[in-house]
Amino acid sequence: MMKAIQRNYSQHKARLKNKSLKRPLGRPEFLTERDSRILRYLWRWKIASTASVHEMINRPNAEYSTYKILFKLEGSGFITTLFDYAGRFSVWSLTKQGYSVLKNSLPELASDFFVQSFRTRQA
């Protein structure tokens, strides 16, 4: 019995030792291919709902994972959330920082400036 406990303890110590060799959990420091596709999608369509991003980019995964990716991109300053006046509907839009990261991989553009193209309507 004592040998079994010692063996389990030594296996536990080995697991803890090897755990530090694994990649740390959380978001990598660089943009992933999926992040770049999301930024390119927002650049192309200017604004997009979470559902449309999920359908076009992240469909095989759960919709919750799409929310997490979008919130992390927003926290990094690459995208922003836009709401209507009543706060019932929100969409995602590319920020200037997101555009600056993305513009090196874009095709030749007619002009090299960034303008958030959304307007508010007057009631």
TIVO-2410 file (N, C-alpha, C; in nm, 3 decimals):
# residues 123
REC num residu      c1      c2      c3 atome chaine
REC   1      M   0.083  -0.120   0.000     N      A
REC   1      M   0.000   0.000   0.000    CA      A
REC   1      M   0.087   0.126   0.000     C      A
REC   2      M   0.191   0.124   0.080     N      A
REC   2      M   0.278   0.242   0.090    CA      A
REC   2      M   0.349   0.268  -0.044     C      A
REC   3      K   0.388   0.159  -0.114     N      A
REC   3      K   0.456   0.176  -0.243    CA      A
REC   3      K   0.360   0.237  -0.346     C      A
REC   4      A   0.234   0.197  -0.342     N      A
REC   4      A   0.135   0.253  -0.434    CA      A
REC   4      A   0.118   0.402  -0.411     C      A
REC   5      I   0.116   0.445  -0.285     N      A
REC   5      I   0.103   0.588  -0.253    CA      A
REC   5      I   0.227   0.663  -0.300     C      A
REC   6      Q   0.346   0.604  -0.276     N      A
REC   6      Q   0.469   0.669  -0.319    CA      A
REC   6      Q   0.474   0.680  -0.471     C      A
REC   7      R   0.430   0.575  -0.541     N      A
REC   7      R   0.431   0.577  -0.687    CA      A
REC   7      R   0.336   0.685  -0.739     C      A
REC   8      N   0.217   0.695  -0.679     N      A
REC   8      N   0.122   0.799  -0.721    CA      A
REC   8      N   0.177   0.938  -0.694     C      A
REC   9      Y   0.245   0.955  -0.580     N      A
REC   9      Y   0.302   1.084  -0.547    CA      A
REC   9      Y   0.413   1.120  -0.645     C      A
REC  10      S   0.498   1.021  -0.680     N      A
REC  10      S   0.607   1.050  -0.774    CA      A
REC  10      S   0.550   1.081  -0.914     C      A
REC  11      Q   0.443   1.014  -0.953     N      A
REC  11      Q   0.380   1.045  -1.081    CA      A
REC  11      Q   0.321   1.186  -1.078     C      A
REC  12      H   0.262   1.224  -0.964     N      A
REC  12      H   0.206   1.358  -0.949    CA      A
REC  12      H   0.317   1.462  -0.959     C      A
REC  13      K   0.431   1.439  -0.895     N      A
REC  13      K   0.543   1.533  -0.902    CA      A
REC  13      K   0.594   1.545  -1.045     C      A
REC  14      A   0.600   1.432  -1.116     N      A
REC  14      A   0.647   1.434  -1.255    CA      A
REC  14      A   0.551   1.514  -1.343     C      A
REC  15      R   0.421   1.498  -1.320     N      A
REC  15      R   0.323   1.575  -1.397    CA      A
REC  15      R   0.337   1.724  -1.372     C      A
REC  16      L   0.355   1.761  -1.244     N      A
REC  16      L   0.372   1.903  -1.212    CA      A
REC  16      L   0.498   1.959  -1.276     C      A
REC  17      K   0.604   1.879  -1.277     N      A
REC  17      K   0.730   1.924  -1.336    CA      A
REC  17      K   0.714   1.943  -1.488     C      A
REC  18      N   0.645   1.851  -1.555     N      A
REC  18      N   0.626   1.860  -1.700    CA      A
REC  18      N   0.522   1.965  -1.738     C      A
REC  19      K   0.436   2.001  -1.644     N      A
REC  19      K   0.332   2.099  -1.673    CA      A
REC  19      K   0.392   2.235  -1.710     C      A
REC  20      S   0.506   2.268  -1.650     N      A
REC  20      S   0.568   2.397  -1.680    CA      A
REC  20      S   0.626   2.399  -1.821     C      A
REC  21      L   0.649   2.282  -1.882     N      A
REC  21      L   0.702   2.276  -2.017    CA      A
REC  21      L   0.595   2.298  -2.122     C      A
REC  22      K   0.470   2.280  -2.086     N      A
REC  22      K   0.361   2.299  -2.181    CA      A
REC  22      K   0.339   2.446  -2.208     C      A
REC  23      R   0.272   2.474  -2.320     N      A
REC  23      R   0.239   2.612  -2.354    CA      A
REC  23      R   0.145   2.667  -2.249     C      A
REC  24      P   0.167   2.789  -2.202     N      A
REC  24      P   0.076   2.847  -2.103    CA      A
REC  24      P  -0.064   2.865  -2.162     C      A
REC  25      L  -0.163   2.851  -2.078     N      A
REC  25      L  -0.301   2.868  -2.122    CA      A
REC  25      L  -0.328   3.014  -2.154     C      A
REC  26      G  -0.428   3.037  -2.234     N      A
REC  26      G  -0.466   3.174  -2.267    CA      A
REC  26      G  -0.430   3.209  -2.410     C      A
REC  27      R  -0.445   3.335  -2.442     N      A
REC  27      R  -0.427   3.383  -2.577    CA      A
REC  27      R  -0.280   3.399  -2.610     C      A
REC  28      P  -0.236   3.357  -2.731     N      A
REC  28      P  -0.096   3.380  -2.769    CA      A
REC  28      P  -0.070   3.529  -2.787     C      A
REC  29      E   0.056   3.566  -2.782     N      A
REC  29      E   0.095   3.707  -2.793    CA      A
REC  29      E   0.075   3.761  -2.933     C      A
REC  30      F   0.069   3.676  -3.032     N      A
REC  30      F   0.055   3.719  -3.171    CA      A
REC  30      F  -0.086   3.689  -3.219     C      A
REC  31      L  -0.121   3.748  -3.332     N      A
REC  31      L  -0.252   3.721  -3.391    CA      A
REC  31      L  -0.250   3.586  -3.460     C      A
REC  32      T  -0.352   3.508  -3.438     N      A
REC  32      T  -0.362   3.379  -3.504    CA      A
REC  32      T  -0.418   3.398  -3.645     C      A
REC  33      E  -0.417   3.293  -3.725     N      A
REC  33      E  -0.473   3.299  -3.860    CA      A
REC  33      E  -0.622   3.332  -3.853     C      A
REC  34      R  -0.691   3.275  -3.755     N      A
REC  34      R  -0.835   3.303  -3.740    CA      A
REC  34      R  -0.858   3.449  -3.704     C      A
REC  35      D  -0.773   3.507  -3.619     N      A
REC  35      D  -0.785   3.649  -3.586    CA      A
REC  35      D  -0.767   3.736  -3.710     C      A
REC  36      S  -0.670   3.701  -3.792     N      A
REC  36      S  -0.646   3.777  -3.915    CA      A
REC  36      S  -0.764   3.766  -4.010     C      A
REC  37      R  -0.825   3.649  -4.019     N      A
REC  37      R  -0.943   3.633  -4.105    CA      A
REC  37      R  -1.059   3.717  -4.054     C      A
REC  38      I  -1.075   3.725  -3.921     N      A
REC  38      I  -1.182   3.808  -3.864    CA      A
REC  38      I  -1.157   3.955  -3.895     C      A
REC  39      L  -1.033   4.002  -3.880     N      A
REC  39      L  -1.001   4.142  -3.910    CA      A
REC  39      L  -1.023   4.172  -4.059     C      A
REC  40      R  -0.983   4.079  -4.145     N      A
REC  40      R  -1.003   4.099  -4.290    CA      A
REC  40      R  -1.153   4.103  -4.323     C      A
REC  41      Y  -1.231   4.016  -4.258     N      A
REC  41      Y  -1.376   4.014  -4.279    CA      A
REC  41      Y  -1.439   4.147  -4.237     C      A
REC  42      L  -1.398   4.200  -4.123     N      A
REC  42      L  -1.450   4.329  -4.077    CA      A
REC  42      L  -1.403   4.443  -4.167     C      A
REC  43      W  -1.282   4.433  -4.221     N      A
REC  43      W  -1.235   4.537  -4.314    CA      A
REC  43      W  -1.321   4.535  -4.440     C      A
REC  44      R  -1.351   4.415  -4.488     N      A
REC  44      R  -1.427   4.405  -4.613    CA      A
REC  44      R  -1.571   4.454  -4.597     C      A
REC  45      W  -1.639   4.415  -4.490     N      A
REC  45      W  -1.780   4.448  -4.473    CA      A
REC  45      W  -1.806   4.568  -4.383     C      A
REC  46      K  -1.702   4.625  -4.323     N      A
REC  46      K  -1.708   4.745  -4.237    CA      A
REC  46      K  -1.773   4.720  -4.101     C      A
REC  47      I  -1.890   4.659  -4.097     N      A
REC  47      I  -1.952   4.618  -3.971    CA      A
REC  47      I  -2.007   4.476  -3.988     C      A
REC  48      A  -2.012   4.404  -3.877     N      A
REC  48      A  -2.064   4.267  -3.883    CA      A
REC  48      A  -2.115   4.227  -3.745     C      A
REC  49      S  -2.221   4.149  -3.744     N      A
REC  49      S  -2.273   4.097  -3.618    CA      A
REC  49      S  -2.190   3.975  -3.577     C      A
REC  50      T  -2.205   3.935  -3.452     N      A
REC  50      T  -2.136   3.817  -3.404    CA      A
REC  50      T  -2.180   3.694  -3.481     C      A
REC  51      A  -2.309   3.685  -3.511     N      A
REC  51      A  -2.361   3.569  -3.584    CA      A
REC  51      A  -2.298   3.559  -3.723     C      A
REC  52      S  -2.280   3.671  -3.792     N      A
REC  52      S  -2.222   3.665  -3.925    CA      A
REC  52      S  -2.074   3.627  -3.920     C      A
REC  53      V  -2.002   3.679  -3.820     N      A
REC  53      V  -1.861   3.641  -3.804    CA      A
REC  53      V  -1.852   3.492  -3.773     C      A
REC  54      H  -1.941   3.445  -3.688     N      A
REC  54      H  -1.941   3.303  -3.653    CA      A
REC  54      H  -1.967   3.216  -3.775     C      A
REC  55      E  -2.064   3.252  -3.857     N      A
REC  55      E  -2.098   3.172  -3.975    CA      A
REC  55      E  -1.986   3.172  -4.078     C      A
REC  56      M  -1.919   3.285  -4.096     N      A
REC  56      M  -1.818   3.294  -4.202    CA      A
REC  56      M  -1.680   3.247  -4.159     C      A
REC  57      I  -1.645   3.263  -4.032     N      A
REC  57      I  -1.507   3.238  -3.989    CA      A
REC  57      I  -1.496   3.119  -3.895     C      A
REC  58      N  -1.583   3.111  -3.798     N      A
REC  58      N  -1.564   3.020  -3.686    CA      A
REC  58      N  -1.675   2.916  -3.676     C      A
REC  59      R  -1.734   2.877  -3.786     N      A
REC  59      R  -1.853   2.792  -3.783    CA      A
REC  59      R  -1.833   2.655  -3.717     C      A
REC  60      P  -1.722   2.584  -3.737     N      A
REC  60      P  -1.710   2.452  -3.675    CA      A
REC  60      P  -1.711   2.456  -3.522     C      A
REC  61      N  -1.675   2.568  -3.465     N      A
REC  61      N  -1.668   2.581  -3.320    CA      A
REC  61      N  -1.798   2.637  -3.264     C      A
REC  62      A  -1.809   2.639  -3.133     N      A
REC  62      A  -1.928   2.691  -3.067    CA      A
REC  62      A  -1.935   2.843  -3.083     C      A
REC  63      E  -2.057   2.896  -3.080     N      A
REC  63      E  -2.074   3.041  -3.094    CA      A
REC  63      E  -2.012   3.115  -2.976     C      A
REC  64      Y  -2.009   3.051  -2.861     N      A
REC  64      Y  -1.947   3.113  -2.744    CA      A
REC  64      Y  -1.799   3.139  -2.768     C      A
REC  65      S  -1.731   3.050  -2.839     N      A
REC  65      S  -1.589   3.072  -2.867    CA      A
REC  65      S  -1.570   3.194  -2.958     C      A
REC  66      T  -1.667   3.218  -3.047     N      A
REC  66      T  -1.660   3.337  -3.131    CA      A
REC  66      T  -1.672   3.463  -3.047     C      A
REC  67      Y  -1.762   3.462  -2.949     N      A
REC  67      Y  -1.773   3.576  -2.857    CA      A
REC  67      Y  -1.641   3.600  -2.785     C      A
REC  68      K  -1.580   3.494  -2.736     N      A
REC  68      K  -1.454   3.508  -2.662    CA      A
REC  68      K  -1.345   3.567  -2.750     C      A
REC  69      I  -1.336   3.522  -2.874     N      A
REC  69      I  -1.235   3.575  -2.966    CA      A
REC  69      I  -1.260   3.722  -2.992     C      A
REC  70      L  -1.386   3.759  -3.019     N      A
REC  70      L  -1.419   3.899  -3.048    CA      A
REC  70      L  -1.394   3.988  -2.927     C      A
REC  71      F  -1.427   3.941  -2.807     N      A
REC  71      F  -1.402   4.021  -2.687    CA      A
REC  71      F  -1.253   4.039  -2.663     C      A
REC  72      K  -1.173   3.937  -2.692     N      A
REC  72      K  -1.027   3.950  -2.676    CA      A
REC  72      K  -0.968   4.044  -2.779     C      A
REC  73      L  -1.019   4.039  -2.902     N      A
REC  73      L  -0.973   4.135  -3.003    CA      A
REC  73      L  -1.013   4.277  -2.966     C      A
REC  74      E  -1.131   4.292  -2.906     N      A
REC  74      E  -1.175   4.424  -2.860    CA      A
REC  74      E  -1.087   4.471  -2.745     C      A
REC  75      G  -1.054   4.382  -2.654     N      A
REC  75      G  -0.966   4.418  -2.542    CA      A
REC  75      G  -0.827   4.458  -2.588     C      A
REC  76      S  -0.782   4.401  -2.700     N      A
REC  76      S  -0.651   4.437  -2.755    CA      A
REC  76      S  -0.656   4.566  -2.836     C      A
REC  77      G  -0.777   4.616  -2.862     N      A
REC  77      G  -0.792   4.742  -2.934    CA      A
REC  77      G  -0.801   4.729  -3.084     C      A
REC  78      F  -0.818   4.606  -3.136     N      A
REC  78      F  -0.825   4.586  -3.281    CA      A
REC  78      F  -0.964   4.608  -3.337     C      A
REC  79      I  -1.067   4.584  -3.258     N      A
REC  79      I  -1.205   4.604  -3.302    CA      A
REC  79      I  -1.282   4.676  -3.192     C      A
REC  80      T  -1.399   4.724  -3.227     N      A
REC  80      T  -1.484   4.792  -3.129    CA      A
REC  80      T  -1.628   4.750  -3.150     C      A
REC  81      T  -1.710   4.768  -3.047     N      A
REC  81      T  -1.851   4.736  -3.053    CA      A
REC  81      T  -1.930   4.864  -3.076     C      A
REC  82      L  -2.025   4.859  -3.167     N      A
REC  82      L  -2.113   4.972  -3.194    CA      A
REC  82      L  -2.255   4.931  -3.161     C      A
REC  83      F  -2.328   5.018  -3.090     N      A
REC  83      F  -2.465   4.989  -3.049    CA      A
REC  83      F  -2.560   5.086  -3.116     C      A
REC  84      D  -2.686   5.045  -3.130     N      A
REC  84      D  -2.788   5.141  -3.173    CA      A
REC  84      D  -2.829   5.222  -3.051     C      A
REC  85      Y  -2.909   5.322  -3.071     N      A
REC  85      Y  -2.944   5.413  -2.961    CA      A
REC  85      Y  -3.016   5.342  -2.847     C      A
REC  86      A  -3.100   5.246  -2.878     N      A
REC  86      A  -3.174   5.176  -2.774    CA      A
REC  86      A  -3.091   5.067  -2.708     C      A
REC  87      G  -2.974   5.034  -2.764     N      A
REC  87      G  -2.890   4.932  -2.706    CA      A
REC  87      G  -2.938   4.790  -2.730     C      A
REC  88      R  -3.025   4.774  -2.829     N      A
REC  88      R  -3.081   4.641  -2.857    CA      A
REC  88      R  -2.993   4.558  -2.947     C      A
REC  89      F  -2.913   4.620  -3.030     N      A
REC  89      F  -2.837   4.546  -3.130    CA      A
REC  89      F  -2.696   4.603  -3.135     C      A
REC  90      S  -2.598   4.516  -3.143     N      A
REC  90      S  -2.460   4.562  -3.153    CA      A
REC  90      S  -2.391   4.495  -3.271     C      A
REC  91      V  -2.294   4.563  -3.325     N      A
REC  91      V  -2.213   4.510  -3.434    CA      A
REC  91      V  -2.067   4.538  -3.402     C      A
REC  92      W  -1.979   4.470  -3.471     N      A
REC  92      W  -1.835   4.486  -3.454    CA      A
REC  92      W  -1.779   4.565  -3.570     C      A
REC  93      S  -1.679   4.647  -3.542     N      A
REC  93      S  -1.616   4.727  -3.646    CA      A
REC  93      S  -1.465   4.731  -3.620     C      A
REC  94      L  -1.389   4.743  -3.727     N      A
REC  94      L  -1.244   4.751  -3.719    CA      A
REC  94      L  -1.201   4.888  -3.666     C      A
REC  95      T  -1.100   4.893  -3.582     N      A
REC  95      T  -1.046   5.020  -3.534    CA      A
REC  95      T  -0.923   5.058  -3.616     C      A
REC  96      K  -0.871   5.175  -3.589     N      A
REC  96      K  -0.752   5.221  -3.659    CA      A
REC  96      K  -0.633   5.129  -3.631     C      A
REC  97      Q  -0.622   5.083  -3.507     N      A
REC  97      Q  -0.514   4.991  -3.471    CA      A
REC  97      Q  -0.529   4.858  -3.545     C      A
REC  98      G  -0.651   4.808  -3.557     N      A
REC  98      G  -0.676   4.686  -3.631    CA      A
REC  98      G  -0.641   4.701  -3.778     C      A
REC  99      Y  -0.673   4.817  -3.833     N      A
REC  99      Y  -0.641   4.844  -3.974    CA      A
REC  99      Y  -0.490   4.849  -3.994     C      A
REC 100      S  -0.418   4.913  -3.902     N      A
REC 100      S  -0.272   4.924  -3.918    CA      A
REC 100      S  -0.205   4.787  -3.913     C      A
REC 101      V  -0.259   4.695  -3.834     N      A
REC 101      V  -0.205   4.559  -3.831    CA      A
REC 101      V  -0.237   4.487  -3.962     C      A
REC 102      L  -0.352   4.513  -4.017     N      A
REC 102      L  -0.402   4.440  -4.133    CA      A
REC 102      L  -0.352   4.495  -4.267     C      A
REC 103      K  -0.316   4.623  -4.273     N      A
REC 103      K  -0.293   4.686  -4.403    CA      A
REC 103      K  -0.172   4.629  -4.478     C      A
REC 104      N  -0.076   4.569  -4.410     N      A
REC 104      N   0.038   4.509  -4.481    CA      A
REC 104      N  -0.002   4.388  -4.562     C      A
REC 105      S  -0.108   4.319  -4.522     N      A
REC 105      S  -0.150   4.199  -4.594    CA      A
REC 105      S  -0.264   4.226  -4.694     C      A
REC 106      L  -0.305   4.352  -4.707     N      A
REC 106      L  -0.413   4.387  -4.800    CA      A
REC 106      L  -0.358   4.408  -4.940     C      A
REC 107      P  -0.442   4.392  -5.042     N      A
REC 107      P  -0.397   4.422  -5.179    CA      A
REC 107      P  -0.374   4.573  -5.194     C      A
REC 108      E  -0.321   4.611  -5.308     N      A
REC 108      E  -0.296   4.753  -5.336    CA      A
REC 108      E  -0.426   4.833  -5.325     C      A
REC 109      L  -0.423   4.939  -5.245     N      A
REC 109      L  -0.542   5.020  -5.223    CA      A
REC 109      L  -0.531   5.152  -5.299     C      A
REC 110      A  -0.645   5.209  -5.334     N      A
REC 110      A  -0.647   5.337  -5.404    CA      A
REC 110      A  -0.597   5.449  -5.314     C      A
REC 111      S  -0.630   5.442  -5.186     N      A
REC 111      S  -0.582   5.541  -5.090    CA      A
REC 111      S  -0.545   5.469  -4.961     C      A
REC 112      D  -0.451   5.527  -4.889     N      A
REC 112      D  -0.400   5.461  -4.769    CA      A
REC 112      D  -0.439   5.540  -4.644     C      A
REC 113      F  -0.568   5.545  -4.615     N      A
REC 113      F  -0.614   5.606  -4.491    CA      A
REC 113      F  -0.732   5.526  -4.439     C      A
REC 114      F  -0.760   5.546  -4.312     N      A
REC 114      F  -0.865   5.468  -4.246    CA      A
REC 114      F  -0.973   5.562  -4.195     C      A
REC 115      V  -1.098   5.530  -4.228     N      A
REC 115      V  -1.213   5.604  -4.177    CA      A
REC 115      V  -1.316   5.501  -4.135     C      A
REC 116      Q  -1.364   5.512  -4.013     N      A
REC 116      Q  -1.472   5.422  -3.972    CA      A
REC 116      Q  -1.597   5.468  -4.044     C      A
REC 117      S  -1.650   5.380  -4.128     N      A
REC 117      S  -1.761   5.423  -4.213    CA      A
REC 117      S  -1.896   5.380  -4.156     C      A
REC 118      F  -1.935   5.449  -4.053     N      A
REC 118      F  -2.070   5.429  -4.001    CA      A
REC 118      F  -2.123   5.567  -3.966     C      A
REC 119      R  -2.249   5.582  -3.988     N      A
REC 119      R  -2.313   5.710  -3.959    CA      A
REC 119      R  -2.433   5.689  -3.870     C      A
REC 120      T  -2.459   5.785  -3.789     N      A
REC 120      T  -2.579   5.778  -3.705    CA      A
REC 120      T  -2.692   5.852  -3.775     C      A
REC 121      R  -2.809   5.802  -3.764     N      A
REC 121      R  -2.924   5.866  -3.827    CA      A
REC 121      R  -2.989   5.966  -3.733     C      A
REC 122      Q  -3.032   6.072  -3.789     N      A
REC 122      Q  -3.106   6.173  -3.711    CA      A
REC 122      Q  -3.253   6.136  -3.712     C      A
REC 123      A  -3.316   6.137  -3.597     N      A
REC 123      A  -3.459   6.102  -3.589    CA      A
REC 123      A  -3.547   6.218  -3.625     C      A
***
